[in-house]
Amino acid sequence: MITTVQEEDTVTAGSSSAPWRIGTRGSLLALTQAGTIRDALIAAGQPAELVVIKTPGDLSSDPVQKIGVGVFTSALRDELAAGGIDIAVHSYKDLPTAQDPRFTIAAIPPREDPRDALVARDGLVLGELPAGAKVGTSAPRRAAQLRALGLGLDIVPLRGNVDSRLRKVSEGELDAIVIARAGLSRIGRTDAITESLEPVQMLPAPSQGALAVECRSDDPQLIEILTGLDDAPTRAAVLAERSLLGELEAGCTAPIGAIAEVVESIDEDGRIFEELSLRACAAAIDGSDVLRASIVGAPRDAEELGRALARDLLDLGARALLSVADEPEPEVGSPTQAVNTPAPDFTNSSPMENNR
């Protein structure tokens, strides 16, 4: 069930007459993501419904650079703070790294495949694209890592919902696009993927593929209910990746990739135990340099592991890569947007990569 924003009811929230109101944007991907939380709550005996929130980003056709960072998530949070909804569901990678004390991320459900995916013409994989092939992406992280591969690709900015992005390939406007595999998986479009990019080729965005289920911090009853949807290994991985991002003092659109996973290891006595493995990179936006580092530790130390790895990257010179002066955005297709030249100005783009 989907409703519009409604006035707060005097009936107890979470009952059949006043189900938990889950705020979401109206795109297919956002509705699908929020729908999984609604269905999980209903299965747990908690009536719930979706409430569609219009954001300035949904109503504007301006480039994401002009709309600004956080416009999509802030609209949901404003409605949550005002009491118009009880729960907000975000793509975790779109949230600011700084915590907002008004809200609690009560659940991080099991993560979708965090890898990036290539959708290319003629079923091509990345290594088969010819020099000069036009590849669209919305993320400076992807643009930087693609350039660093030295394939001579022409990286161009990309915006629009998933279907419009896919059409740019099918209609020949672009030779390929790079997009989060999780988004395609959630809407049943993995058939379009021509290659899932392994982390050795491209590290995903911190917390890519994970959802953040958020409610007001002053609602302990709802926090306890939502905690039942939490997945401990996913939370540990996301906390490590996000703390790395925070320690680097980098926004969620910075050219930083990270992936953590909880894995089983065996000690000297043959006992099985869990470890958290975290890999990360910081890249120059023009692809001229990529710094990589990794760390392993206990899942309970996830946040400290992320901070420690960030310090390792800083020791390697990550600050210089992340503080490169902004380049003016060249006109798409212009001679100045040449192969392996500095990227268009992604640095102030919205973190919502699958917007509208």
N, C-alpha and C positions, 0 to 999 in steps of 0.2 A: 504494500500500500504506500502511495506517495501523496503527501499533503503539501499545502503551502503553509507559510509561517502563520501561527495562530496565537491568540491570547492565552495566557497561562490559566489553567483550569484549577478549580478548588478541589477537584477529586485527586486522590493520591496518585502520584506518578508511578508508572509501572503496572497499573491495573488494566483490565480489559477496556474500561471506559476512558482511561487516560494513559495510553501506551507511552513508553519512552520515545522521545522525539529525537531522531538521529539526523543531524544536519549534513547536507551534502550539496555539492555543486550539481548542475543538471546534465553534465556530459555523460555519455555512455559509460566511460571508464569510471568516473566518480560514482555514478549510481550503482555500478556493478560492485565496486569496492565496498561502499556503504551497505549494499544489499547483503553481502556476506556477514556483516556484523548484525544486521537486523535478523537474518535467518538464524544465526547462532544464539542470539538472545531469546528468540521465540522457542527454539529447541530446548533452551534451558528453563522454559516456563515464564519468560519475561516478555510480555507483549511489547512490541516496538513497531515504529513506522518511520518512513523517510520523510524528511522535510527539505524541499529544494530551496537553496539560498542563491539568489542572483548576486554575482560579484561584479565590481567595476570591470574586471578583466573580461568577463563574459559579454558585457555590453559594449565593449570597445573593440574596434578593429585596428587600433594603433599598435605599433611594434611593441614588443615586450619591454624593450629598453625604455620606452616612454612611459609605459604603465607603471613600472617600478616593482621592486622586490617585495614579495609577500602579499600582493594584492589579493590573491586567491584564498590564502589561508586566513588572513586577517578578517575577511568578511565573515567566515564561519566562526571565528573566535569572538568577534563583536556580538554576533547573535547568541552565542553560548553565554557570554558574560551578561547579556541583557535578559536572559531567561527565556528567549524564544525557542531554544532547543535545549535538550538535556545532554546530548552527546554530539561530538564532532569527529568525523573520520577524515584523516589526512593521509596523503602519501608522505611517509615520514621524512623523506629527503627534502620536502618542500618547507619544512618548519625551520624557523630561525634556530641557531645553535643555543642562544641564551634562553634559559627557562623563564616562563612567565608564572609567577607564584599564584595567579588566579586560577590556574588550570593544573590538572594532574593527568599525565598519560597513564591511565589505569591499565591498559592492555596493549601489548604488541603481539598480535596473533602470529602463527607460523608464517614465515617469509616465503614469498614466491621466489623463483629463480632470479638472483640479482644481476645476472649478466646482461650486457648490451647485446642487441641483435642487429644484424645487417639485413636489410630488405633491398635486393638489387635486381636490376633488369636481367632477363634471360637466365635466372637462377644462378648468377655468378656469386662466388665467394670473394672475400676482400682481396686476396692475392691475385685474383683474376681480373680485377678492374684495371682498365688501361690508364696510363698516365694522362692526366687532364680530366678524368671522369669527374662529373659533378656529384658530390656527396653532401646531402643536407643533414644538419644537426642543429639542435637548439642549445647545446651545452658547450661551454668553453673547455671543459674537461675532455669531452670527446674530440673536439676540434684539435686540441693540443696533442693528444695521444695519436690521433690519426696522422697528423703532420710528422710526428716523431718517427713513425714507421718508415718514412722515406719513400712512399709509393708514388709521389707526385700527383696526389689527388687535389682537386679544386674543391675546397670546403666552403659551403655557402650556408647562411643562416636559414633556419626553418621554424615555422610556426604553424599552428592549426591543430585541429583534433586528429585523432589517429587515422580516421578514414581519409581526411584531406591530405595527410602526409603520404599515405600509401598511394593515393591517386597521382601524386607528383612523380612517382616511379612508373606506375602502370601507363600513364599518359605521356611519358617520355620527357617531362620537364627536368627530371633528375635521373641520374644513372643509379643512384642508391640513396638510402637514408640509414642513419643509425638511430635506434630507438630502444627504450627499455623493453627487455623481453617480458618482464612481468606484466606490463600493460597489455601487450598483445595476448598473453596467456589468459588474462582475466576476462577479456572480451571474446575469446575463442578465435583469435586470428593468427595462431602460430603457424598456420599453413603458408603465410606470406613470408616467413623467415627463410632466408637463403643461407645464413650462417649465424650461429650463436658464438659470440666473441669471447674466447677464454681470457681469464685475467692476465695471462702472460702477454696477450695482445693489447687488451684494454681493461684497466681496472674500473669497476663501476663507481657510481657516486656513493658516498657514505650513506648507508641505510636504504639504498635502492632496493625496491621489491618489498619493503616492509611498510605496514600500516601503523599509524598512531591513533589509538582510540582514546579520545580526550573528554574529560568532563570537568565540572567545577570542583575546585579543591575543598569547598565547604559542603560537599555532598558525600559523606562517608558511606552511606548506604549504597549509592550507585557505584562508588569506587570498588566496594567489596564485590558487587555483582560483576562488574567488568573484569576484575582480576581473574575471574574464572576463564576468561578468553585469552589470558596471557600465555606466551610460550617462552620458557626460561632460556633455552639456547638462543632464540632469536633476540630476546632482550639483551643478553650478554653481548652478542655480536654487534647489535646496533649501538649499545652504550660505548663500546670500544671505538667504533668508527666515528661516532658523534663527538666523543671527548677528544679524539685526534683533531677533528675539524675545529673544535673550540679552542684547543691549545695553540693551534696555528693562527687563531684569530682570523680565520677565513670564512667567508660566507658560503652558502650552499650552492653558489654558482661559480666558485673558484675552480681553477684547473687542478683539482685534487681528486684522486681516486683512492678508494679503500675498500677492502673486503675482509671480514672476519668470519670465522666459523668455529664451532665447537666440535672437536674431533676426539676420538678415542685413542689413547696411547697405552703402552705397556711398560711398566717399570722393570728394574733389574730382577725383581722377585716374581715376575710374570703376572703382576696384578694390573688390571685394567683401570685406567683413570681418565678423566676428561681434561683436555687442554683447550685453550682458546688461541687460535692462530690468527694473526692480523698482518696483512700486507697493505702497503700504501705507496702512493707516488705523488710527487708534486711536479708539474710540468710547465715549461715556458709556453706561452700561448702560441708562439710561432713554431713550436716543435723542435727548437734547437737544443733543448736539454730536458731530460726527464730524470729525476732523482727517485730512487726506490729504496725501501727499507722494509724490514719485517721483524716480528717479535712473537714470542710464544709465552704463555703463562696460564695461571688458573682463571677460570671463568669468573670467579668471585672478585677478581682484580681487574675486571674489564675496563673500567674507567681509567685506572692508573696505567694500564697497558697502552691505552690510546694516547694518553698524555706523554708517556715515555717515548713512544714511537714518533710522536710529533716533534719531541725535542731532538731525536736522532735526525729527523729530516731537516730541522733548523740548523743543526750542526753541519749538515752536508751542504747548506746554502739555500734552503727552500725560501727563506725570506726574500732573497734577491729575485727569485723567479716570480714570486707572488706580488711583488711591488713594481713590476714593469709598468712604465707609463702607458696609459690608454692610447690606443691607436684610433684615428677617425675611421668610421665605418665606410668602406668603399661601396659604391653602387653595385648591386648584384649583377655579375656578368661583365663588369667593366674591366679594362685591361689592368687596372691596379689591383684587382682581386686575382692575382696570378697564383700559379701553383707554388706552394711552399713559402708564400709571403705571410706576414703577420695576419692574424685572424681579424674578422670584423669585431667590433666592440661588443662582446658578450658580457662584459664585466658587471653591468647593471641590469642584466636581463632578469626576468621573473624566474624564480626557481621552479615554477610549474611547467614541466616540459611537455606534458600531454594536455595542454590547456584547450579550453573551449569545447 
